[in-house]
Amino acid sequence: MKRLFCLASIAAFLAACTTTEPTDTTAADVTASKPDKGTLTTTKGSMTLDAVLASQPDEIKARYKYRNPEATLKFFGIKPGMTVVEGLPGGGWYSKILIPYLGPQGHLVGVDYAQSMYPKFGFFSDEFIKAKETWVEDWTGGARDWYGATGAEVSAFTFGELPPEWHGKADAALMIRAMHNLARFESDGGYLSQALADLYASLKPGGILGVVQHQAPDGNSDEWASGSKGYVKKDFLIAQVEAAGFELVAESGINHNHRDQPTEEDLVWRLPPTLITSGDNPAMAEEMKAIGESHRMTLKFRKPE
């Protein structure tokens, strides 16, 4: 089981104001006013979101029914020309959508985990950990290949090392499936608290923090829902973000999937696209595919004015 858990975790990395009462918004509410699909660019030169999504390769489009990028970005209010911080961008699933959509007036800032957090996983090689020392340069260099003719500028930093010049500059920050490991190691380094402090500091007053995260069932134990299995409880996460100074302003069922009902024997990576527990069991793999990707909370927070 320990070997299985290590494989699952490795696969996950490769795969990757005024007080307002929270409201519940459905996907239909968010997608009600779509732009004209015939319009490929906006007045600022960026591509429309429809056009960006249509331009992605088939393997990316295959995840749309689970990840709902159009409805999610609209719910968080992401628009061309914004400066957006993206936590744990990895191989760029969302980055490759955001860069052309934000456009030449926009800016995407990638943020990775603190370098000191990676040895705590216990399975990364010395070479992998050493390479993290140049992650900022490596990620921005790679992301430049995603620019296109009218893409946003890109920058990067690591949590715990927010450059002073980035304080109060971002319009929005996105943490999409990126909070569970921070929660997992909060008691051994304060990584979640530090990340939230950096996100808060990077945002302008009134800036938005958008969170999409694998949601643990309330009935499962807090120990199981610590983040090590990929899941955290909604009440826990809201409390942590609010303690960092944010206000919860809305939540949505856009990324809910009630077919995902994990027991305390389960990891989130049993589900597609990772399928870590069923690689040599076609019947189990089909069962996991029938469930789909995980049940996810979608929470919109604001930094007070």
KEVEXVO-297940 format. One record per residue: residue in one letter; x, y, z of N, C-alpha, C in turn. Coordinates in pm, whole numbers, always signed. Example, Ala and Ser with C-alpha at 12.3 -4.5 7.8 and 13.67 -1.06 7.14 Angstrom:
2
{pt "a", {+1319, -569, +780}, {+1230, -450, +780}, {+1320, -330, +780}}
{pt "s", {+1285, -225, +708}, {+1367, -106, +714}, {+1290, +3, +787}}
! end
This chain:
305
{pt "m", {+83, -121, +0}, {+0, +0, +0}, {+86, +125, +0}}
{pt "k", {+200, +122, +73}, {+289, +238, +75}, {+342, +264, -64}}
{pt "r", {+381, +158, -136}, {+431, +176, -272}, {+321, +233, -360}}
{pt "l", {+199, +185, -344}, {+86, +234, -423}, {+63, +381, -398}}
{pt "f", {+70, +421, -271}, {+49, +562, -238}, {+158, +649, -300}}
{pt "c", {+282, +604, -296}, {+390, +680, -358}, {+368, +694, -507}}
{pt "l", {+329, +585, -573}, {+301, +592, -715}, {+188, +687, -745}}
{pt "a", {+86, +686, -659}, {-27, +776, -678}, {+16, +920, -668}}
{pt "s", {+98, +950, -571}, {+142, +1088, -551}, {+228, +1134, -667}}
{pt "i", {+319, +1046, -714}, {+404, +1082, -827}, {+318, +1106, -950}}
{pt "a", {+220, +1020, -974}, {+134, +1036, -1091}, {+56, +1166, -1084}}
{pt "a", {+17, +1203, -965}, {-58, +1328, -950}, {+25, +1447, -991}}
{pt "f", {+157, +1443, -963}, {+243, +1554, -1002}, {+267, +1554, -1152}}
{pt "l", {+267, +1440, -1212}, {+289, +1435, -1356}, {+161, +1470, -1431}}
{pt "a", {+47, +1433, -1375}, {-81, +1455, -1446}, {-108, +1605, -1465}}
{pt "a", {-54, +1717, -1171}, {-83, +1824, -1158}, {-127, +1922, -1143}}
{pt "c", {-1336, +4593, +151}, {-1465, +4566, +89}, {-1581, +4561, +184}}
{pt "t", {-1695, +4512, +119}, {-1811, +4492, +205}, {-1834, +4345, +216}}
{pt "t", {-1887, +4302, +328}, {-1913, +4161, +348}, {-2034, +4121, +267}}
{pt "t", {-2019, +4013, +188}, {-2127, +3963, +106}, {-2156, +3820, +145}}
{pt "e", {-2282, +3786, +161}, {-2317, +3650, +194}, {-2287, +3559, +77}}
{pt "p", {-2226, +3442, +100}, {-2197, +3350, -10}, {-2325, +3308, -81}}
{pt "t", {-2316, +3293, -213}, {-2428, +3248, -292}, {-2390, +3120, -361}}
{pt "d", {-2489, +3040, -400}, {-2464, +2916, -472}, {-2502, +2938, -617}}
{pt "t", {-2410, +2914, -708}, {-2430, +2941, -848}, {-2415, +2812, -926}}
{pt "t", {-2503, +2788, -1020}, {-2494, +2669, -1104}, {-2417, +2699, -1230}}
{pt "a", {-2378, +2591, -1301}, {-2307, +2611, -1427}, {-2393, +2686, -1526}}
{pt "a", {-2525, +2664, -1523}, {-2615, +2734, -1614}, {-2612, +2884, -1590}}
{pt "d", {-2605, +2924, -1462}, {-2599, +3066, -1430}, {-2476, +3131, -1491}}
{pt "v", {-2363, +3059, -1487}, {-2235, +3116, -1530}, {-2226, +3124, -1681}}
{pt "t", {-2284, +3027, -1751}, {-2266, +3019, -1895}, {-2382, +3081, -1971}}
{pt "a", {-2471, +3151, -1904}, {-2591, +3203, -1969}, {-2560, +3304, -2077}}
{pt "s", {-2456, +3386, -2060}, {-2426, +3491, -2157}, {-2291, +3465, -2221}}
{pt "k", {-2288, +3379, -2321}, {-2164, +3345, -2390}, {-2135, +3447, -2500}}
{pt "p", {-2008, +3475, -2528}, {-1976, +3564, -2638}, {-2007, +3499, -2771}}
{pt "d", {-2017, +3579, -2874}, {-2041, +3531, -3008}, {-1926, +3442, -3051}}
{pt "k", {-1957, +3316, -3083}, {-1852, +3222, -3120}, {-1782, +3261, -3249}}
{pt "g", {-1841, +3350, -3327}, {-1777, +3394, -3449}, {-1670, +3499, -3425}}
{pt "t", {-1666, +3554, -3305}, {-1568, +3656, -3273}, {-1445, +3589, -3214}}
{pt "l", {-1332, +3598, -3283}, {-1213, +3526, -3240}, {-1123, +3609, -3151}}
{pt "t", {-1134, +3742, -3157}, {-1050, +3825, -3072}, {-1133, +3930, -3003}}
{pt "t", {-1081, +3982, -2892}, {-1147, +4088, -2820}, {-1088, +4221, -2865}}
{pt "t", {-1142, +4329, -2811}, {-1092, +4461, -2850}, {-948, +4482, -2806}}
{pt "k", {-899, +4406, -2710}, {-761, +4421, -2664}, {-666, +4325, -2734}}
{pt "g", {-715, +4251, -2831}, {-627, +4164, -2907}, {-618, +4022, -2856}}
{pt "s", {-676, +3992, -2741}, {-673, +3855, -2691}, {-781, +3773, -2761}}
{pt "m", {-765, +3642, -2760}, {-867, +3554, -2815}, {-985, +3547, -2719}}
{pt "t", {-1105, +3524, -2773}, {-1219, +3499, -2686}, {-1198, +3365, -2616}}
{pt "l", {-1265, +3347, -2505}, {-1252, +3221, -2432}, {-1301, +3105, -2516}}
{pt "d", {-1411, +3124, -2589}, {-1460, +3018, -2677}, {-1354, +2977, -2777}}
{pt "a", {-1288, +3076, -2837}, {-1188, +3046, -2938}, {-1067, +2976, -2877}}
{pt "v", {-1025, +3019, -2759}, {-912, +2955, -2692}, {-944, +2809, -2663}}
{pt "l", {-1062, +2783, -2608}, {-1099, +2646, -2574}, {-1110, +2559, -2698}}
{pt "a", {-1162, +2616, -2806}, {-1175, +2540, -2930}, {-1040, +2507, -2992}}
{pt "s", {-937, +2585, -2959}, {-805, +2566, -3019}, {-719, +2463, -2946}}
{pt "q", {-764, +2415, -2831}, {-684, +2321, -2754}, {-684, +2182, -2818}}
{pt "p", {-578, +2103, -2796}, {-574, +1967, -2853}, {-680, +1876, -2791}}
{pt "d", {-708, +1768, -2860}, {-817, +1680, -2820}, {-799, +1624, -2680}}
{pt "e", {-674, +1593, -2640}, {-653, +1535, -2507}, {-686, +1635, -2397}}
{pt "i", {-675, +1764, -2425}, {-715, +1867, -2329}, {-867, +1880, -2329}}
{pt "k", {-926, +1884, -2448}, {-1071, +1896, -2458}, {-1143, +1781, -2390}}
{pt "a", {-1079, +1664, -2387}, {-1142, +1547, -2325}, {-1168, +1568, -2176}}
{pt "r", {-1095, +1661, -2112}, {-1115, +1686, -1969}, {-1218, +1796, -1943}}
{pt "y", {-1267, +1864, -2048}, {-1358, +1977, -2027}, {-1484, +1936, -1951}}
{pt "k", {-1536, +1816, -1981}, {-1662, +1777, -1918}, {-1646, +1756, -1767}}
{pt "y", {-1522, +1738, -1722}, {-1496, +1724, -1579}, {-1447, +1855, -1517}}
{pt "r", {-1369, +1932, -1591}, {-1302, +2050, -1533}, {-1373, +2181, -1564}}
{pt "n", {-1462, +2179, -1663}, {-1550, +2293, -1691}, {-1476, +2427, -1694}}
{pt "p", {-1373, +2439, -1777}, {-1292, +2561, -1771}, {-1367, +2688, -1808}}
{pt "e", {-1460, +2680, -1902}, {-1533, +2801, -1941}, {-1616, +2853, -1824}}
{pt "a", {-1699, +2766, -1767}, {-1785, +2808, -1656}, {-1702, +2848, -1535}}
{pt "t", {-1592, +2777, -1510}, {-1509, +2806, -1393}, {-1444, +2943, -1404}}
{pt "l", {-1383, +2974, -1518}, {-1317, +3103, -1533}, {-1418, +3218, -1532}}
{pt "k", {-1536, +3196, -1588}, {-1639, +3300, -1583}, {-1689, +3321, -1440}}
{pt "f", {-1704, +3213, -1366}, {-1748, +3225, -1228}, {-1651, +3308, -1145}}
{pt "f", {-1521, +3289, -1169}, {-1419, +3364, -1096}, {-1398, +3505, -1152}}
{pt "g", {-1462, +3535, -1265}, {-1453, +3669, -1321}, {-1324, +3698, -1394}}
{pt "i", {-1259, +3595, -1447}, {-1132, +3613, -1518}, {-1161, +3674, -1656}}
{pt "k", {-1090, +3782, -1688}, {-1113, +3854, -1812}, {-981, +3891, -1879}}
{pt "p", {-984, +3915, -2011}, {-862, +3961, -2080}, {-806, +4087, -2017}}
{pt "g", {-673, +4096, -2017}, {-606, +4213, -1963}, {-575, +4205, -1815}}
{pt "m", {-625, +4103, -1747}, {-600, +4087, -1604}, {-458, +4036, -1577}}
{pt "t", {-412, +4062, -1456}, {-294, +3995, -1401}, {-344, +3885, -1309}}
{pt "v", {-309, +3760, -1339}, {-362, +3644, -1268}, {-246, +3560, -1214}}
{pt "v", {-252, +3526, -1087}, {-158, +3434, -1024}, {-217, +3294, -1031}}
{pt "e", {-140, +3198, -1081}, {-186, +3060, -1090}, {-99, +2970, -1003}}
{pt "g", {-157, +2911, -900}, {-84, +2823, -812}, {-62, +2687, -874}}
{pt "l", {+60, +2635, -861}, {+100, +2503, -910}, {+58, +2481, -1056}}
{pt "p", {+109, +2560, -1149}, {+67, +2547, -1289}, {+114, +2421, -1357}}
{pt "g", {+219, +2357, -1305}, {+265, +2229, -1359}, {+293, +2237, -1507}}
{pt "g", {+237, +2140, -1581}, {+258, +2133, -1725}, {+173, +2228, -1805}}
{pt "g", {+89, +2307, -1738}, {+20, +2414, -1806}, {-121, +2386, -1855}}
{pt "w", {-194, +2291, -1792}, {-330, +2262, -1841}, {-413, +2390, -1846}}
{pt "y", {-416, +2463, -1736}, {-489, +2591, -1735}, {-405, +2704, -1793}}
{pt "s", {-275, +2700, -1775}, {-190, +2808, -1827}, {-206, +2825, -1977}}
{pt "k", {-217, +2715, -2049}, {-227, +2721, -2195}, {-361, +2778, -2240}}
{pt "i", {-458, +2779, -2150}, {-585, +2847, -2175}, {-575, +2994, -2134}}
{pt "l", {-513, +3018, -2020}, {-508, +3154, -1966}, {-420, +3247, -2048}}
{pt "i", {-305, +3200, -2096}, {-211, +3288, -2165}, {-274, +3353, -2289}}
{pt "p", {-336, +3277, -2379}, {-399, +3345, -2493}, {-524, +3423, -2454}}
{pt "y", {-596, +3375, -2352}, {-720, +3444, -2313}, {-690, +3577, -2244}}
{pt "l", {-591, +3584, -2158}, {-555, +3710, -2093}, {-502, +3810, -2194}}
{pt "g", {-435, +3762, -2296}, {-395, +3845, -2407}, {-275, +3934, -2380}}
{pt "p", {-238, +4016, -2478}, {-113, +4094, -2468}, {-115, +4200, -2359}}
{pt "q", {-234, +4237, -2311}, {-242, +4332, -2200}, {-244, +4261, -2065}}
{pt "g", {-247, +4128, -2067}, {-255, +4051, -1944}, {-121, +3998, -1899}}
{pt "h", {-121, +3934, -1782}, {+1, +3880, -1722}, {-37, +3757, -1640}}
{pt "l", {+30, +3646, -1665}, {+10, +3524, -1587}, {+133, +3500, -1502}}
{pt "v", {+112, +3481, -1373}, {+221, +3460, -1277}, {+206, +3320, -1219}}
{pt "g", {+296, +3230, -1254}, {+294, +3095, -1199}, {+361, +3090, -1063}}
{pt "v", {+308, +3006, -974}, {+365, +2990, -840}, {+377, +2842, -807}}
{pt "d", {+494, +2801, -765}, {+518, +2661, -727}, {+526, +2651, -575}}
{pt "y", {+518, +2527, -525}, {+543, +2503, -383}, {+681, +2551, -344}}
{pt "a", {+699, +2584, -218}, {+831, +2616, -166}, {+925, +2499, -188}}
{pt "q", {+1049, +2528, -221}, {+1147, +2421, -247}, {+1163, +2329, -126}}
{pt "s", {+1150, +2384, -6}, {+1169, +2304, +115}, {+1057, +2203, +136}}
{pt "m", {+947, +2215, +63}, {+836, +2123, +81}, {+858, +1991, +7}}
{pt "y", {+930, +1994, -103}, {+940, +1874, -186}, {+1008, +1755, -117}}
{pt "p", {+1115, +1774, -37}, {+1172, +1657, +31}, {+1076, +1588, +127}}
{pt "k", {+974, +1659, +174}, {+882, +1602, +272}, {+793, +1494, +211}}
{pt "f", {+778, +1492, +79}, {+697, +1388, +16}, {+762, +1250, +32}}
{pt "g", {+895, +1247, +32}, {+965, +1122, +59}, {+991, +1034, -61}}
{pt "f", {+949, +1076, -181}, {+970, +989, -297}, {+1036, +1058, -415}}
{pt "f", {+1055, +1190, -408}, {+1120, +1258, -518}, {+1271, +1236, -514}}
{pt "s", {+1331, +1222, -631}, {+1475, +1199, -640}, {+1552, +1325, -604}}
{pt "d", {+1679, +1306, -571}, {+1764, +1422, -543}, {+1773, +1513, -665}}
{pt "e", {+1774, +1453, -785}, {+1783, +1531, -908}, {+1658, +1617, -927}}
{pt "f", {+1542, +1558, -899}, {+1417, +1633, -911}, {+1416, +1751, -815}}
{pt "i", {+1455, +1728, -691}, {+1456, +1833, -591}, {+1558, +1941, -626}}
{pt "k", {+1674, +1899, -676}, {+1776, +1995, -717}, {+1724, +2084, -830}}
{pt "a", {+1649, +2025, -922}, {+1597, +2101, -1036}, {+1499, +2208, -993}}
{pt "k", {+1437, +2190, -877}, {+1342, +2290, -828}, {+1410, +2422, -796}}
{pt "e", {+1541, +2420, -780}, {+1613, +2544, -751}, {+1604, +2643, -867}}
{pt "t", {+1583, +2593, -987}, {+1572, +2681, -1104}, {+1432, +2677, -1165}}
{pt "w", {+1333, +2640, -1082}, {+1196, +2627, -1135}, {+1145, +2757, -1195}}
{pt "v", {+1170, +2870, -1132}, {+1118, +2997, -1184}, {+1167, +3020, -1326}}
{pt "e", {+1297, +3005, -1348}, {+1352, +3025, -1482}, {+1303, +2917, -1578}}
{pt "d", {+1297, +2793, -1532}, {+1258, +2683, -1619}, {+1113, +2695, -1662}}
{pt "w", {+1025, +2728, -1566}, {+882, +2734, -1600}, {+851, +2852, -1691}}
{pt "t", {+907, +2968, -1661}, {+881, +3083, -1747}, {+939, +3061, -1887}}
{pt "g", {+1056, +2996, -1893}, {+1114, +2966, -2024}, {+1025, +2874, -2105}}
{pt "g", {+974, +2769, -2040}, {+884, +2677, -2110}, {+753, +2741, -2148}}
{pt "a", {+700, +2826, -2060}, {+571, +2890, -2085}, {+577, +2986, -2202}}
{pt "r", {+695, +3036, -2234}, {+707, +3127, -2348}, {+671, +3058, -2479}}
{pt "d", {+681, +2925, -2481}, {+640, +2850, -2600}, {+489, +2849, -2616}}
{pt "w", {+416, +2887, -2511}, {+269, +2888, -2517}, {+214, +3027, -2549}}
{pt "y", {+300, +3125, -2570}, {+256, +3263, -2588}, {+162, +3281, -2707}}
{pt "g", {+201, +3230, -2824}, {+129, +3264, -2944}, {+157, +3409, -2983}}
{pt "a", {+84, +3457, -3082}, {+107, +3593, -3132}, {+55, +3699, -3037}}
{pt "t", {-44, +3663, -2956}, {-109, +3765, -2873}, {-122, +3720, -2728}}
{pt "g", {-28, +3640, -2681}, {-39, +3585, -2546}, {+6, +3681, -2437}}
{pt "a", {-36, +3651, -2315}, {+1, +3730, -2198}, {+149, +3712, -2166}}
{pt "e", {+204, +3809, -2099}, {+337, +3798, -2042}, {+333, +3696, -1928}}
{pt "v", {+445, +3629, -1900}, {+449, +3534, -1790}, {+564, +3567, -1695}}
{pt "s", {+540, +3543, -1567}, {+641, +3554, -1461}, {+617, +3438, -1365}}
{pt "a", {+702, +3425, -1262}, {+685, +3316, -1167}, {+760, +3346, -1038}}
{pt "f", {+715, +3281, -930}, {+786, +3280, -803}, {+746, +3154, -728}}
{pt "t", {+808, +3128, -615}, {+770, +3015, -532}, {+711, +3067, -402}}
{pt "f", {+619, +2991, -345}, {+558, +3031, -219}, {+665, +3050, -112}}
{pt "g", {+651, +3158, -37}, {+749, +3195, +63}, {+854, +3291, +11}}
{pt "e", {+851, +3317, -120}, {+949, +3407, -182}, {+878, +3505, -277}}
{pt "l", {+768, +3561, -232}, {+695, +3659, -313}, {+780, +3785, -331}}
{pt "p", {+814, +3820, -455}, {+895, +3941, -476}, {+820, +4066, -429}}
{pt "p", {+888, +4159, -365}, {+820, +4281, -317}, {+746, +4355, -426}}
{pt "e", {+797, +4351, -547}, {+732, +4426, -656}, {+598, +4366, -697}}
{pt "w", {+567, +4244, -649}, {+439, +4183, -682}, {+331, +4210, -578}}
{pt "h", {+364, +4278, -472}, {+263, +4308, -370}, {+154, +4398, -428}}
{pt "g", {+29, +4354, -414}, {-85, +4435, -455}, {-100, +4454, -604}}
{pt "k", {-45, +4364, -686}, {-48, +4382, -830}, {-150, +4294, -902}}
{pt "a", {-192, +4182, -843}, {-276, +4085, -914}, {-424, +4118, -900}}
{pt "d", {-497, +4096, -1009}, {-642, +4110, -1007}, {-710, +3986, -951}}
{pt "a", {-648, +3870, -973}, {-706, +3744, -929}, {-596, +3641, -908}}
{pt "a", {-625, +3542, -826}, {-537, +3428, -805}, {-620, +3302, -814}}
{pt "l", {-565, +3199, -875}, {-635, +3073, -893}, {-556, +2960, -827}}
{pt "m", {-625, +2884, -744}, {-567, +2764, -683}, {-656, +2647, -723}}
{pt "i", {-621, +2583, -833}, {-705, +2479, -890}, {-640, +2343, -866}}
{pt "r", {-703, +2265, -779}, {-652, +2134, -736}, {-510, +2148, -682}}
{pt "a", {-486, +2252, -604}, {-350, +2283, -560}, {-337, +2300, -410}}
{pt "m", {-445, +2277, -334}, {-442, +2308, -191}, {-415, +2188, -102}}
{pt "h", {-437, +2067, -151}, {-432, +1951, -62}, {-293, +1925, -6}}
{pt "n", {-189, +1938, -88}, {-54, +1913, -34}, {-10, +2025, +60}}
{pt "l", {-53, +2147, +35}, {-25, +2256, +130}, {-89, +2225, +265}}
{pt "a", {-214, +2176, +260}, {-282, +2138, +385}, {-212, +2020, +451}}
{pt "r", {-168, +1925, +371}, {-101, +1805, +423}, {+20, +1840, +508}}
{pt "f", {+97, +1941, +464}, {+221, +1976, +533}, {+210, +2104, +615}}
{pt "e", {+88, +2149, +641}, {+71, +2271, +721}, {+131, +2256, +861}}
{pt "s", {+114, +2139, +921}, {+165, +2120, +1058}, {+316, +2097, +1061}}
{pt "d", {+378, +2082, +944}, {+521, +2057, +935}, {+587, +2161, +845}}
{pt "g", {+564, +2287, +880}, {+626, +2393, +801}, {+536, +2511, +770}}
{pt "g", {+405, +2502, +803}, {+315, +2614, +781}, {+298, +2651, +634}}
{pt "y", {+300, +2551, +546}, {+301, +2579, +403}, {+169, +2637, +352}}
{pt "l", {+57, +2590, +405}, {-72, +2645, +363}, {-85, +2790, +409}}
{pt "s", {-50, +2817, +532}, {-57, +2954, +583}, {+31, +3049, +503}}
{pt "q", {+152, +3004, +470}, {+243, +3088, +392}, {+190, +3113, +252}}
{pt "a", {+136, +3010, +189}, {+81, +3026, +55}, {-34, +3125, +55}}
{pt "l", {-123, +3114, +152}, {-237, +3204, +159}, {-191, +3347, +188}}
{pt "a", {-88, +3362, +271}, {-34, +3496, +298}, {+23, +3557, +171}}
{pt "d", {+93, +3477, +91}, {+149, +3527, -34}, {+39, +3565, -133}}
{pt "l", {-62, +3481, -143}, {-173, +3512, -234}, {-244, +3640, -192}}
{pt "y", {-266, +3654, -62}, {-332, +3775, -11}, {-248, +3898, -43}}
{pt "a", {-117, +3889, -18}, {-29, +4003, -42}, {-20, +4038, -190}}
{pt "s", {-28, +3938, -277}, {-12, +3963, -420}, {-134, +4031, -482}}
{pt "l", {-250, +4017, -419}, {-373, +4069, -476}, {-394, +4216, -446}}
{pt "k", {-456, +4285, -540}, {-504, +4420, -515}, {-619, +4415, -414}}
{pt "p", {-648, +4522, -342}, {-772, +4526, -263}, {-891, +4498, -354}}
{pt "g", {-977, +4409, -310}, {-1090, +4367, -393}, {-1058, +4254, -488}}
{pt "g", {-931, +4209, -492}, {-892, +4100, -580}, {-956, +3968, -540}}
{pt "i", {-967, +3879, -637}, {-1039, +3752, -619}, {-942, +3634, -606}}
{pt "l", {-969, +3546, -510}, {-903, +3417, -499}, {-1004, +3310, -537}}
{pt "g", {-976, +3238, -646}, {-1063, +3130, -689}, {-1002, +2995, -654}}
{pt "v", {-1079, +2911, -588}, {-1031, +2780, -543}, {-1119, +2670, -601}}
{pt "v", {-1057, +2572, -664}, {-1122, +2447, -702}, {-1042, +2336, -635}}
{pt "q", {-1109, +2252, -556}, {-1035, +2154, -477}, {-1116, +2027, -458}}
{pt "h", {-1048, +1911, -468}, {-1111, +1783, -438}, {-1177, +1790, -301}}
{pt "q", {-1307, +1761, -294}, {-1381, +1780, -170}, {-1406, +1648, -99}}
{pt "a", {-1362, +1641, +27}, {-1382, +1521, +109}, {-1525, +1514, +161}}
{pt "p", {-1582, +1395, +172}, {-1713, +1382, +236}, {-1705, +1426, +382}}
{pt "d", {-1807, +1494, +430}, {-1808, +1540, +568}, {-1800, +1424, +667}}
{pt "g", {-1853, +1308, +627}, {-1855, +1194, +718}, {-1723, +1122, +733}}
{pt "n", {-1628, +1147, +645}, {-1496, +1085, +658}, {-1416, +1157, +766}}
{pt "s", {-1317, +1087, +822}, {-1241, +1143, +933}, {-1156, +1261, +889}}
{pt "d", {-1128, +1350, +983}, {-1041, +1464, +954}, {-900, +1417, +919}}
{pt "e", {-856, +1308, +981}, {-723, +1255, +952}, {-714, +1212, +806}}
{pt "w", {-817, +1139, +759}, {-819, +1096, +619}, {-823, +1216, +526}}
{pt "a", {-895, +1321, +566}, {-914, +1439, +482}, {-807, +1545, +504}}
{pt "s", {-689, +1504, +548}, {-581, +1598, +578}, {-512, +1653, +453}}
{pt "g", {-544, +1596, +337}, {-479, +1634, +212}, {-391, +1526, +155}}
{pt "s", {-348, +1430, +236}, {-256, +1328, +188}, {-321, +1232, +88}}
{pt "k", {-453, +1222, +91}, {-526, +1139, -6}, {-581, +1223, -121}}
{pt "g", {-549, +1353, -120}, {-594, +1443, -226}, {-717, +1525, -189}}
{pt "y", {-790, +1481, -89}, {-915, +1546, -51}, {-899, +1629, +77}}
{pt "v", {-975, +1740, +86}, {-989, +1815, +210}, {-1136, +1851, +226}}
{pt "k", {-1176, +1879, +349}, {-1315, +1916, +376}, {-1338, +2064, +348}}
{pt "k", {-1458, +2093, +298}, {-1490, +2231, +260}, {-1485, +2325, +379}}
{pt "d", {-1542, +2287, +492}, {-1543, +2375, +609}, {-1400, +2406, +655}}
{pt "f", {-1313, +2306, +652}, {-1173, +2328, +690}, {-1108, +2430, +599}}
{pt "l", {-1126, +2412, +468}, {-1059, +2499, +373}, {-1111, +2642, +382}}
{pt "i", {-1242, +2657, +395}, {-1299, +2791, +410}, {-1242, +2859, +534}}
{pt "a", {-1233, +2786, +644}, {-1181, +2844, +769}, {-1037, +2889, +753}}
{pt "q", {-956, +2809, +684}, {-816, +2846, +664}, {-803, +2971, +578}}
{pt "v", {-881, +2979, +471}, {-872, +3094, +381}, {-925, +3220, +450}}
{pt "e", {-1032, +3206, +523}, {-1085, +3322, +595}, {-989, +3369, +704}}
{pt "a", {-920, +3276, +769}, {-822, +3314, +871}, {-707, +3395, +812}}
{pt "a", {-684, +3379, +680}, {-579, +3455, +612}, {-626, +3594, +573}}
{pt "g", {-753, +3626, +599}, {-804, +3760, +574}, {-904, +3771, +460}}
{pt "f", {-928, +3663, +389}, {-1020, +3666, +275}, {-1165, +3656, +321}}
{pt "e", {-1255, +3702, +235}, {-1399, +3687, +255}, {-1453, +3590, +151}}
{pt "l", {-1533, +3494, +194}, {-1602, +3406, +101}, {-1722, +3481, +45}}
{pt "v", {-1728, +3496, -88}, {-1837, +3572, -148}, {-1932, +3486, -231}}
{pt "a", {-1887, +3369, -276}, {-1975, +3283, -354}, {-1917, +3143, -362}}
{pt "e", {-2005, +3045, -383}, {-1960, +2908, -411}, {-2050, +2851, -518}}
{pt "s", {-2000, +2751, -589}, {-2071, +2698, -704}, {-2061, +2547, -710}}
{pt "g", {-2161, +2486, -773}, {-2160, +2343, -799}, {-2107, +2307, -936}}
{pt "i", {-2041, +2402, -1003}, {-1989, +2379, -1138}, {-1911, +2249, -1148}}
{pt "n", {-1825, +2224, -1051}, {-1733, +2109, -1057}, {-1771, +1997, -961}}
{pt "h", {-1898, +1994, -922}, {-1946, +1882, -841}, {-1955, +1755, -925}}
{pt "n", {-1928, +1643, -862}, {-1949, +1511, -923}, {-1987, +1417, -810}}
{pt "h", {-2115, +1401, -788}, {-2162, +1322, -674}, {-2145, +1172, -694}}
{pt "r", {-2098, +1131, -812}, {-2064, +989, -829}, {-1936, +954, -754}}
{pt "d", {-1856, +1054, -723}, {-1732, +1033, -647}, {-1767, +1027, -499}}
{pt "q", {-1766, +908, -443}, {-1800, +886, -302}, {-1686, +806, -237}}
{pt "p", {-1573, +869, -210}, {-1456, +795, -160}, {-1475, +743, -18}}
{pt "t", {-1427, +622, +5}, {-1418, +569, +140}, {-1281, +605, +195}}
{pt "e", {-1254, +567, +318}, {-1125, +597, +378}, {-1014, +505, +328}}
{pt "e", {-1048, +416, +238}, {-947, +333, +172}, {-904, +393, +38}}
{pt "d", {-966, +504, -1}, {-948, +555, -136}, {-855, +676, -143}}
{pt "l", {-789, +690, -258}, {-711, +806, -296}, {-783, +876, -410}}
{pt "v", {-766, +1005, -422}, {-828, +1075, -534}, {-771, +1027, -666}}
{pt "w", {-645, +981, -665}, {-578, +940, -789}, {-622, +805, -841}}
{pt "r", {-720, +742, -773}, {-779, +620, -829}, {-865, +654, -950}}
{pt "l", {-906, +781, -959}, {-997, +827, -1063}, {-920, +873, -1187}}
{pt "p", {-989, +890, -1300}, {-921, +944, -1417}, {-880, +1090, -1393}}
{pt "p", {-774, +1135, -1458}, {-702, +1063, -1563}, {-591, +972, -1512}}
{pt "t", {-563, +970, -1380}, {-448, +896, -1327}, {-472, +745, -1323}}
{pt "l", {-585, +702, -1265}, {-622, +560, -1258}, {-511, +476, -1196}}
{pt "i", {-453, +525, -1086}, {-334, +462, -1030}, {-362, +324, -971}}
{pt "t", {-484, +298, -925}, {-513, +170, -860}, {-562, +63, -958}}
{pt "s", {-579, +100, -1084}, {-642, +5, -1177}, {-565, -10, -1307}}
{pt "g", {-435, +22, -1305}, {-358, +14, -1427}, {-353, -125, -1488}}
{pt "d", {-358, -228, -1403}, {-352, -366, -1454}, {-485, -438, -1434}}
{pt "n", {-593, -361, -1418}, {-725, -419, -1396}, {-825, -344, -1484}}
{pt "p", {-845, -388, -1608}, {-933, -315, -1700}, {-1074, -296, -1648}}
{pt "a", {-1128, -393, -1578}, {-1264, -381, -1527}, {-1273, -269, -1424}}
{pt "m", {-1174, -264, -1333}, {-1172, -158, -1233}, {-1151, -21, -1299}}
{pt "a", {-1065, -18, -1400}, {-1041, +108, -1470}, {-1169, +160, -1531}}
{pt "e", {-1250, +73, -1590}, {-1377, +116, -1648}, {-1472, +165, -1540}}
{pt "e", {-1467, +101, -1423}, {-1550, +146, -1311}, {-1511, +287, -1266}}
{pt "m", {-1381, +313, -1261}, {-1334, +446, -1222}, {-1368, +550, -1329}}
{pt "k", {-1356, +513, -1456}, {-1390, +604, -1564}, {-1538, +639, -1561}}
{pt "a", {-1620, +544, -1519}, {-1764, +571, -1509}, {-1795, +674, -1401}}
{pt "i", {-1710, +677, -1298}, {-1726, +779, -1193}, {-1685, +915, -1248}}
{pt "g", {-1575, +920, -1323}, {-1522, +1046, -1374}, {-1422, +1107, -1278}}
{pt "e", {-1384, +1230, -1303}, {-1290, +1299, -1214}, {-1359, +1332, -1082}}
{pt "s", {-1282, +1383, -987}, {-1328, +1396, -849}, {-1440, +1498, -831}}
{pt "h", {-1511, +1484, -721}, {-1608, +1582, -672}, {-1529, +1701, -617}}
{pt "r", {-1556, +1821, -667}, {-1474, +1938, -632}, {-1558, +2055, -587}}
{pt "m", {-1514, +2118, -481}, {-1572, +2245, -439}, {-1517, +2356, -528}}
{pt "t", {-1596, +2459, -550}, {-1554, +2576, -627}, {-1592, +2699, -546}}
{pt "l", {-1491, +2766, -491}, {-1511, +2873, -393}, {-1449, +3003, -442}}
{pt "k", {-1522, +3111, -427}, {-1476, +3244, -470}, {-1460, +3332, -347}}
{pt "f", {-1335, +3375, -322}, {-1303, +3462, -209}, {-1260, +3598, -261}}
{pt "r", {-1268, +3698, -174}, {-1224, +3832, -209}, {-1133, +3888, -100}}
{pt "k", {-1028, +3958, -142}, {-949, +4037, -49}, {-1025, +4166, -22}}
{pt "p", {-1053, +4199, +103}, {-1132, +4319, +131}, {-1071, +4445, +72}}
{pt "e", {-1159, +4541, +38}, {-1114, +4669, -13}, {-1037, +4745, +96}}
! end
